[in-house]
Amino acid sequence: MSRAEYHVAAARQRALLSRPNRPLAAGGGVLTRWRHPILTRDHIPLTWIYDLDPTSNPAFLPRLGVNSVFNAGAIKLDGQYCLVARVEGVDRKSFFAVARSESPTEGFVFDDYPVQLPDTVPEEVDVYDMRLTAHEDGWIYGVFCSEAKDPDDPDVAAAVAGAGLVRTRDLVTWERHANIVTLRSPQQRNVVLHPEFVDGKYAFYTRPMDGFIGAGGGGGIGFALVDEIARPVIDIERLTSERRFHTVAEAKNGAGAPPIKSERGWLHVAHGVRLTADGLRYVLYAFATALDDPGRVIAEPGGYLLAPLGGERVGDVGNVVFSNGAVVSDDAVCHVYYASSDTRLHVASARLADLEDYVFATPPDALRSADCVAQRSAMIRRNLAILRLEDGRG
């Protein structure tokens, strides 16, 4: 291996890590996208990919390649913005890795090693999509998908999705609890821990599913209380944001980042899925639940908050945006970390006040074309009246 090759690659990566990011011109939406992805496979430390020993790797070839970096939980810890990203190797196995930065929009650098979770679930084959919750009990909890081969289905591709649960104080040392058990849902994904106790209990947002991919009889995002966090068992899942015909969340939906507390309610950024002629399309949408009852929806704007745009549509799983992490900075700006097409991680930002206004002031989905036209026409009439009044004054 030529040392020159390594130094060229290292210099290229240093330039990438120090590249400034810039907000894109406003496109009329609530969230402002930033120009560059903040994590990609090119951000992975070279020591994770290459054997740097010239005797065993004289040609400087990758030994343990990385395919993609996406779907990151997010938290602010000790003054730093921290992402626990999903890293997928070329072998299709995913693992978690922590990247940190002083800025919410650029300069993220991975820790020296990936996260080493306690290996306490023998049947577990893959882990991914961790949500991070700083709970009022003083711990940071991570809830993630724990995937295993379906032992009851001879199909080699048949899988079972469960919800793994860990806790930490520093994102370095992790303790693992038992996987979450949902008595009435055969499978679980996209489980999020609420940051506060509810009626003295731990509260979870769930996604009841009959199968690994399809929701089946699952009607939307669930809400459930748990007595014992170390061995969490969920019986009843009360539906919050429900699936509905011909909406952005028709096929399935799931909780994203842990909810954000505002003056008017808990703000949620979730994902909704619909089936198209080109496959499933994932978008982000928002809703709010009550401060005194986090399982009760009190506002739900119609349509999506953010959808795949331009190059975001292209990747391993096309036409997808997905978020499982958001952080509110000290200047009251909400930074939503979202992945595009299961390939790379981006950030989009909005003032918390604007996000709250969007959630509470945007009309709900009218559900029928005729009613949607009436809804839009009513706004047009008000707008034309305002313009006529202004013209008359002029």
C-alpha positions in Angstrom: 0.0 0.0 0.0 1.3 3.4 -0.9 1.2 5.8 2.1 0.5 8.5 -0.5 -2.8 6.8 -1.3 -3.9 6.9 2.3 -2.8 10.5 2.8 -4.7 11.5 -0.4 -7.9 9.8 0.9 -7.4 11.3 4.4 -7.0 14.8 2.9 -10.1 14.4 0.8 -12.1 13.3 3.8 -10.8 16.2 6.0 -12.0 18.6 3.3 -15.4 16.9 3.3 -15.7 17.1 7.1 -14.7 20.8 7.2 -17.0 21.8 4.2 -19.4 24.6 5.2 -23.1 24.0 4.8 -25.6 26.6 3.6 -29.4 26.8 3.8 -31.1 26.5 0.5 -33.3 29.3 -0.8 -36.8 29.0 0.8 -39.1 27.0 -1.3 -42.4 28.0 0.3 -42.4 25.3 2.9 -42.0 25.3 6.7 -38.6 23.5 6.8 -35.5 24.9 5.1 -33.3 22.3 3.6 -29.5 22.6 3.8 -27.4 22.3 0.7 -25.2 19.3 1.6 -26.0 15.9 3.3 -24.5 16.0 6.7 -23.5 12.3 6.8 -22.8 9.9 4.0 -20.6 6.8 3.6 -17.7 9.2 2.6 -17.8 10.5 6.2 -17.0 7.0 7.7 -13.5 6.9 9.2 -10.9 5.3 6.9 -9.8 3.0 9.8 -13.3 1.4 9.7 -12.9 0.4 6.0 -9.3 -0.2 5.2 -6.6 -2.4 6.6 -3.8 0.1 6.9 -1.1 -2.6 7.2 0.9 -2.5 3.9 1.9 -6.1 4.3 -1.7 -7.4 4.4 -3.2 -4.7 2.1 -0.5 -3.6 -0.3 -3.0 -2.3 -2.9 -5.0 -0.2 -0.3 -8.2 -2.0 -1.1 -11.3 -1.7 1.1 -11.8 -4.7 3.4 -15.0 -3.8 5.3 -17.0 -1.6 2.9 -19.8 0.8 3.9 -22.9 1.1 1.7 -24.8 3.9 3.3 -25.3 6.1 6.4 -28.8 7.3 7.3 -31.7 7.3 9.8 -30.1 8.9 12.8 -31.4 9.5 16.3 -30.4 12.9 17.6 -29.8 14.6 20.9 -27.9 17.6 22.3 -25.4 16.4 24.9 -22.7 18.4 26.7 -23.0 21.3 24.3 -22.7 19.0 21.2 -25.2 17.9 18.6 -25.0 14.1 18.6 -26.3 11.7 16.0 -26.6 7.9 16.4 -26.7 7.0 12.8 -27.5 3.8 11.1 -24.5 2.5 9.2 -25.1 -0.3 6.7 -22.1 -2.3 5.5 -21.8 -3.8 2.1 -22.7 -7.1 3.8 -26.2 -5.6 4.5 -25.7 -5.6 8.3 -26.5 -2.4 10.0 -24.9 -1.0 13.2 -25.0 2.2 15.1 -22.3 4.9 15.1 -22.2 8.2 17.0 -21.2 11.4 15.2 -20.8 14.7 17.0 -20.5 18.4 16.1 -20.6 21.8 17.7 -23.0 22.8 14.9 -26.4 21.4 14.1 -25.9 21.5 10.4 -22.2 20.7 9.6 -18.9 19.3 10.8 -20.1 15.9 12.1 -17.3 13.6 13.0 -17.7 9.9 14.1 -16.3 8.6 17.3 -13.3 6.3 17.0 -15.5 3.1 17.3 -19.0 2.1 16.4 -21.5 1.6 19.2 -21.0 -1.8 20.8 -24.5 -2.8 22.1 -24.7 -5.6 24.7 -25.3 -8.8 22.7 -28.1 -10.2 24.8 -30.6 -11.3 22.1 -29.2 -14.4 20.3 -31.8 -14.5 17.5 -31.1 -10.8 16.6 -29.5 -10.5 13.2 -29.8 -6.8 12.4 -30.3 -3.5 14.4 -31.3 -0.1 13.0 -33.2 3.2 13.3 -32.6 4.2 16.9 -34.7 6.9 18.5 -33.0 8.8 21.3 -35.0 10.1 24.3 -33.6 12.2 27.1 -36.1 11.1 29.8 -36.9 12.9 32.9 -35.6 10.0 34.9 -32.1 11.1 34.0 -31.2 8.4 31.4 -30.9 8.7 27.7 -32.9 5.8 26.1 -32.5 4.3 22.7 -35.3 2.4 21.1 -34.5 0.6 17.8 -35.6 -2.1 15.4 -34.3 -5.5 16.4 -34.7 -7.8 13.4 -34.6 -11.6 13.4 -35.3 -14.5 11.0 -39.0 -15.6 11.4 -38.6 -19.1 12.9 -42.1 -20.1 11.8 -41.7 -19.3 8.1 -39.5 -21.5 5.9 -39.0 -18.6 3.4 -35.3 -17.6 3.8 -36.3 -13.9 3.6 -39.1 -14.0 6.2 -38.2 -11.6 9.1 -39.6 -10.5 12.4 -39.3 -6.9 13.6 -39.1 -6.2 17.3 -38.2 -3.2 19.4 -34.9 -3.2 21.3 -34.3 -0.9 24.3 -31.0 0.4 25.7 -30.0 3.3 28.0 -26.9 5.4 28.4 -25.6 8.6 29.9 -22.8 9.4 27.5 -23.6 7.6 24.2 -20.4 5.5 24.9 -21.5 2.9 27.5 -24.8 1.2 27.0 -27.0 -1.0 29.1 -29.6 -3.2 27.4 -33.0 -3.9 28.7 -35.3 -6.7 27.4 -36.9 -6.1 24.1 -40.3 -4.4 24.3 -43.2 -7.0 24.2 -46.5 -6.0 22.6 -49.1 -8.6 23.5 -51.6 -7.6 20.7 -49.2 -6.7 17.9 -47.2 -9.5 16.2 -44.5 -7.2 15.1 -43.2 -3.7 16.1 -41.2 -1.0 14.4 -40.7 2.8 14.9 -41.2 2.7 18.7 -40.5 6.0 20.5 -40.2 6.7 24.2 -42.0 9.8 25.4 -39.6 12.1 27.4 -41.8 12.5 30.5 -43.7 10.2 32.8 -47.5 9.9 32.1 -49.5 9.1 35.1 -46.3 8.0 36.8 -45.5 5.5 34.0 -43.2 5.3 31.0 -45.1 6.1 27.8 -44.3 4.7 24.3 -45.5 5.5 20.8 -45.8 2.3 18.9 -46.6 1.1 15.4 -48.8 -2.0 15.5 -48.0 -4.3 12.6 -49.2 -7.7 11.4 -46.2 -8.3 9.2 -42.6 -7.2 8.7 -43.4 -4.7 5.9 -47.2 -4.2 5.9 -49.2 -2.8 8.7 -52.1 -5.2 8.0 -54.7 -4.6 10.7 -52.5 -2.0 12.4 -54.4 1.3 12.2 -51.8 3.9 12.8 -49.4 5.2 15.6 -50.2 3.7 19.0 -49.8 5.0 22.5 -49.2 2.8 25.5 -48.1 3.0 29.1 -45.5 0.7 30.8 -45.0 0.1 34.5 -41.5 -1.5 34.4 -38.9 0.0 31.9 -36.4 -2.9 32.4 -39.0 -5.4 31.2 -41.5 -3.5 29.1 -44.7 -5.2 28.3 -47.4 -3.4 26.4 -51.0 -4.7 26.4 -53.3 -2.0 25.0 -52.1 0.4 22.3 -54.4 3.3 21.9 -54.3 4.8 18.4 -53.3 8.4 18.0 -52.5 9.5 14.5 -54.5 7.0 12.4 -54.1 5.6 8.9 -56.8 6.9 6.5 -57.8 6.2 2.9 -56.2 8.3 0.2 -54.0 10.4 2.5 -50.2 10.6 2.9 -50.5 7.9 5.6 -52.7 5.4 3.8 -50.5 2.3 3.7 -48.8 2.9 7.0 -47.3 5.5 9.3 -44.9 5.6 12.2 -43.5 7.9 14.9 -40.3 9.7 14.0 -38.3 11.7 16.5 -39.4 11.9 20.2 -42.1 14.7 20.4 -41.0 18.3 21.1 -42.7 20.2 23.9 -44.2 23.5 22.9 -46.5 26.0 24.7 -49.6 24.5 22.9 -48.8 20.8 22.8 -46.4 18.1 21.9 -45.2 18.4 18.3 -44.6 15.2 16.4 -42.8 14.7 13.1 -43.8 11.3 11.8 -43.6 9.4 8.5 -46.5 8.5 6.3 -46.4 5.9 3.5 -48.6 5.5 0.4 -48.5 2.9 -2.4 -47.9 4.3 -5.9 -47.4 2.6 -9.3 -43.7 2.9 -8.6 -43.8 1.4 -5.2 -44.0 2.9 -1.7 -43.5 6.6 -1.2 -42.4 7.9 2.2 -43.0 11.5 3.4 -42.8 13.4 6.7 -45.9 14.8 8.2 -46.6 16.6 11.5 -49.2 16.6 14.3 -49.6 17.6 17.9 -50.9 15.9 21.0 -52.2 17.4 24.2 -49.8 18.4 27.0 -52.0 16.7 29.6 -52.6 13.6 27.4 -49.8 12.9 25.0 -51.7 10.2 23.3 -54.6 12.5 22.2 -54.2 14.3 18.9 -55.3 17.9 19.0 -54.0 19.2 15.7 -53.0 17.4 12.4 -52.3 19.5 9.3 -53.4 17.9 6.0 -50.7 16.7 3.6 -47.0 16.3 4.1 -44.4 18.5 5.8 -41.5 17.3 3.7 -41.3 15.0 0.7 -38.4 13.6 -1.4 -37.1 16.3 -3.8 -34.6 16.0 -6.7 -31.6 13.8 -5.9 -33.2 12.8 -2.6 -35.5 10.5 -4.7 -32.5 8.3 -5.8 -30.8 5.7 -3.6 -31.1 2.2 -2.3 -34.8 2.6 -1.7 -36.0 5.4 -3.9 -38.6 8.1 -3.2 -38.2 8.0 0.5 -37.6 10.5 3.3 -37.5 9.3 6.9 -36.7 10.9 10.2 -36.1 9.5 13.6 -34.3 12.5 15.2 -34.7 16.2 15.8 -33.1 18.7 18.1 -34.1 22.2 19.2 -31.1 24.5 19.5 -30.7 27.2 22.1 -32.0 29.8 19.7 -35.4 27.9 19.4 -34.7 26.5 16.0 -35.8 22.9 15.3 -33.4 20.9 13.3 -35.0 17.8 11.8 -32.5 15.1 10.7 -33.9 13.1 7.8 -32.5 10.5 5.4 -33.2 10.2 1.7 -33.8 7.0 0.0 -32.0 4.9 2.7 -28.7 6.3 1.5 -27.6 9.6 3.2 -28.6 11.9 6.0 -29.7 15.5 5.7 -31.0 18.3 7.9 -33.8 20.7 7.5 -34.6 23.5 10.0 -37.5 25.7 11.1 -38.1 28.1 14.0 -40.0 26.2 16.6 -42.6 29.0 16.6 -43.1 28.5 12.9 -43.4 24.7 13.2 -46.0 25.2 16.0 -47.9 27.7 13.9 -47.9 25.3 10.9 -49.2 22.4 13.0 -52.0 24.4 14.7 -53.0 26.8 11.9 -52.9 24.6 8.8 -56.3 23.0 8.0 -56.7 19.3 8.4 -57.1 17.0 5.4 -60.7 17.4 4.2 -60.5 13.8 3.0 -62.6 14.2 -0.2 -61.8 16.1 -3.4 -65.0 18.1 -3.3 -64.4 19.1 0.3 -60.8 20.0 -0.5 -61.9 22.3 -3.3 -64.4 24.0 -0.9 -61.6 24.3 1.7 -59.2 25.9 -0.8 -61.9 28.1 -2.4 -62.8 29.5 1.0 -59.2 30.6 1.5 -59.1 32.1 -2.0 -62.3 34.2 -1.3 -60.7 35.6 1.8 -57.5 36.4 0.0 -59.3 38.1 -2.9 -61.3 40.2 -0.5 -58.0 41.3 1.2 -56.5 42.2 -2.1 -59.5 44.1 -3.2 -59.5 46.0 0.1 -55.8 46.9 -0.3 -56.4 48.0 -3.9 -59.3 50.2 -2.8 -57.1 51.9 -0.2 -54.4 52.4 -2.9 
